[in-house]
Amino acid sequence: MKEFLEKKVIRNNNFTLTLTLVVILAAFQLINRNYLSLGNIRSILNQAFVMGTLSVGIGCLLICGKADLSSGSIGMMGGLIVTFLINWGIPWPLAVVITLIAGAFMGALNAFFTNVLNIMPFIATLGVATVLSGLGQVFTNMQDIPVNNKSFWALGTTKFFNLLPLPFLITIVLLVVYGVILKRTRFGRQVYMTGGNANAARLAGINPKMISTILYINSGMIATIAGILTAARVNMGSPTAIVSYNLDAITVAVLGGISFTGGTGSMSGVFIGILLFNSFKNGLVISGLDSYYQIVASGLLLMAALILDFYREKSRLNALRSHKRVS
């Protein structure tokens, strides 16, 4: 029994997540017969794209052994920037490109503070997040800014087969693309090596600071994608939009099997984590649970993800020690 738990529940993260997702879906369907209705599934997917998109960039950084607490704030700024540009008469495709460049710059700030000034990633990115949140409030005077462009709205409201929202489809595309990059390319292997052991990676000719710089810039651009899609979906830029999603995105990434210590994890696990987390939160909502309890439940889910991550890492180290003894 202990061996089964170690192999299937602790080491095989995707098995654990899939089993948990099935249990959650079945439980909430018993509580509310409309839980698995077409409309509610569409609602789950609509809610999932923000933290799902953020978790791609954050997940890559965690695998590399770094952290990012600024993605939500960068995404918020992305929504404001694209809104201002469109309202100034710039065609929305060009406005999106300019916003992505701005996101790359904001991500580069994180890289500068962590890699050049050698400030701890948690502290550096938290500082950037605080500054950006303040700037968003200053620029808007704490007011939502409507965006008047129907073709831009379509980016956030289009649905395929009356079920799959375009923003969530974009999230899936990002997960697939980055999943391939991480698993099938030389750069992806360098990311895993850097997160697993930065000193060993350095001896192998890899530049860990360059790898993390690329990933911080990448995370900034992905965060602005989340902000752009949010602005398109709600038809406005907001100084408070998606700022609070950062911890949820980290929860999804860790729940999906990406270790806080770096070097392990996959985008397939993150995808299952996205579905699990959002199905759980949606189930709490339709069950009529007070919003305060929903926050508590989200916190407990993060704690559960961290505990599972601890035992996954412990199991991996035990397996390595056993292998060395056999050798």
N, C-alpha and C positions, 0 to 999 in steps of 0.2 A: 504493500500500500504506500509506504514512504517513498519507494523507488518510483512508483507511478506518479505520485504528486510532484516529485522533483523533476521528472522527465516531461510530463505533460502540462502541469500547472505552472511550474516555475520557469523551466527552460523554454518550453514551447509557448511563447507569449501569444501568438495568433490563435492557437487552439483555445487558450484560456479566455481571450477576448471574445471570440466567436461564440463560445459556450455561454458566457455571461450576457452577451447581446441577445441570444435566443431566449434566455431566462427572463430578461428584462421585457422583451417584446411580449412574451406569453403572459407575464404577470400583469402588465398594464392593460393588455387586451381583456383579461378577465375582470379587471377593475372597471374599465370603460370600453364598451363594445365599439365605440367609434375611434379607438386608438389607432387601429391599422386601416382606417378609411383613407381613400385617395386624398382627401383634403388635408388630413392630419399628416400623412407622409410628406405631402408637398410642403407643409408648414415646417416639419423637421428639417427638410433639405434647405429651405429658405433661411432657417436659423443657423445652419451648419457652415455655410460658406465662409463667414468672416473668420471664425476661429480655425476653420480648416485651412484657409489660405495662409493665415499667420503662422500656423503650426508647421508649414513646409519650410519657411525660412528659419524659424526658431529651431526646428528639428535638425536641420543641417548644421547649425551652430553648436547644438548640444552634442551631436556626434563628434564634432571637432574639438569638444572639450571647452567650449565657450558658452556664454549665456547672453540673452538679450531681453531686457525688461522695457525696451522702448518701442517695440513693434506696434503696439496699439496706438501710441501717440504719433508715431510716424504715419500710420494709416489714417488717423484723424486729420493730420496736416495734408496728406494726399487728397482727401476728400474736399478740404477747403481750397487747396490750390487749383484743382481741376474745376471747381465751381466758379472761382473768381475768373479764371482764364476764359471759360465758356461765356460767362456773363459780360466779359470785355470784348466779345465778338470773335474770339479765336475759334476756328473749327475744332469740334470736340476730338477728332483723332489726333490732331497736333497738340491739343491741350493735354491729352493722355500721355503722349510721348514726353512733353516737357515735365509733367508731373512725375513720371518714372525717373527722369534724370534728377529731379529734386530729391526723390526717394533714395537714389544712389548716393547723392551728396550727404544726406542725413545718416545713411548707413556708414559712409566713410568717416563721419565724425566719431561714431562709436569705435571704429577701427583705430583712429588716431589716438583716442584716449586710452584704449586698452593696449595697443601694440607699440605706440611711440612713447606715451607718458607712463605706460605700465601701471595704469590704475586697474583695480580689480573689475572684471566685466560687470558684475552685479551693481557695483557702485557707479561705474561710468555710465552704463546704459540707463540706470535709474535717474541719474542726473540729467542726461539728455531727454529722457521722457518728461521730467518735471519742467524743464525749460520749454520744450515744445508744447506741452499742455498749456503753460502760461501764455505763450505766444499766440496760440489758437484763440484763447479767450480775449486777448488784447486786440487782435486783428478783427474780431467779429463783435466785440463789445458784448460777448456772451449771448449773441443772437444767432439763430439758424439762418443760413443764407440760401434762399431758393435758387434752383438752377432752371432756366427757361430754355430747354432744348429737348424736344420730344424724341429725336433720334438718339440722343444720349440716354434718355430714360429707358429706351429699349434694351440697352446693355444690362440693365438691372432687373427688368421685368419680363423679358422673353422667356417662354417655357417651351420645352420640347415634349411632344406627346401628352401635353396638358399635365405633366408631372414633374419633369426635370428642369429646374430653373437654370438659366444660362450661367449665373454666377457659380452655382455648385458644379456645373459641367466644367467651367474654367478651373475650379479647385481640383477636380479629378484629373484634368489634363496636367496641371502642375505636379500633382502627386506622381503620375506616371512618368513624366519627363525627368523629375528629380530622382525618382526611384531607379530609372535606367542609368542616369549619370552616376549615382552613388555605387551601384552594383556592377556596372559594365564598363566604366571608363577608368583611365589612369588617375584622373583627378579625383574621382570618387574613392579609389583605393588610398590615395594620399590623405583624404579627409579622415577616413577610418584610422589610418596609421597615426596621424597627428593626434586624434582624440584618444587613441589607445595608449600611446607613449610618445610624447613630443620629443624627448631626448633621442629615442631610438629612430624616430622619423628624421630628425636633424642629421644623425649619423648616416642615414640612408640617402642623404642628399636632398631632402625635402625642406622647404622653408616654411615652418609652422606659422610665422607671422603673415607671410604672403597668403597662405591658405585661408587663415581666419579673416584677413582683410577682404579677400574676395567674397567670403561668405557673409560678412557684415554688410557689404555693399549690396549683395544679392538679397539679404533679408530686408534691407531698406526698400528695395524696388518691389519685392513681393508684398510688403506691408502697404505700399501705396496702391497696389492692385486691389487689395481688400478695401481700402478707403475709397477708391474710384468706384468700385462696384456697389459699395454701400450708398454713396452719393447718388448714383444712377437709380438705385432701387427706391430710395426714399425721396428722390427729386430735390435734394438739398445737401449742402455741406453743413456740418454741425461741429462746434468746438468740444462737444462731449462724445461724439460718435466713436464707437469701438475702442475707446481708451481702456475701458475695463475688461476687454477681451484678452489682454495679454496673459494673465494667469490661467485663464481657460485654455488658451493655446498651448501653454507649457504643460498643463495637466493632460491634454490630449496627446502631446508628444511623448511624455513619460509613460502614460497609460498605454500608448502604442508600442512600447518596448524600447524607446530611446533612453539610454542611461544618462543620468546626471553626471556621471564620472567620465563620459565620452567613450568613443570607440565602438559602440554597438547600437543597433536599431535599424529600422527599415521604414520606407514610406507605406508599404502594405499594412504594417502594424498601425501606423498613424491613421490610415483610412478607416480601419476597423474601430480605432479609438474615437475618431470623429463621430461615427455612427452611434457608438455606445454612449458617449457622453451626451450627445444631443437627444437621443432617444430617451435617456434617463431624465434629463431636465424637462423635456416636453411631457413625459409621463407624470412628473410631479405637478406640472401646470394643470393638465386636464383632470388630475385627481383632486384639484381644488386646494392644494397645499399652499399655505401662506407664503408670500415671497421671501420673508425672513428665513423660513425653514428651508427654502430652496437654496439660499446662500450657504446655510449650514451644510446642506447635503452636498453642494459643490465642493466645499472645503474638505469634507470627509472623503470625497472621491479623490481629491488631490493627495490627501494623506495616504489613502489606500494605494494610489499609484506609486508614491515614494517608498512605501513599505515593500511593495512588490518589486520595485527596482532594487532595493537593498538585498532582498533574498535572491533575485536573479544574479546580481553581481557576486554574492557570496557563493552561490551554486557554481558559477563560472570559475571562480578562483579555486574552489575545491576540486573541480574537474581538472584544472590545470596542474594542481599539486599531485593528484592521483596519476596523471599521465607522466609526470616527471619521475615519480617513484617507480612506475612500471619500466620506464626507459632506463 
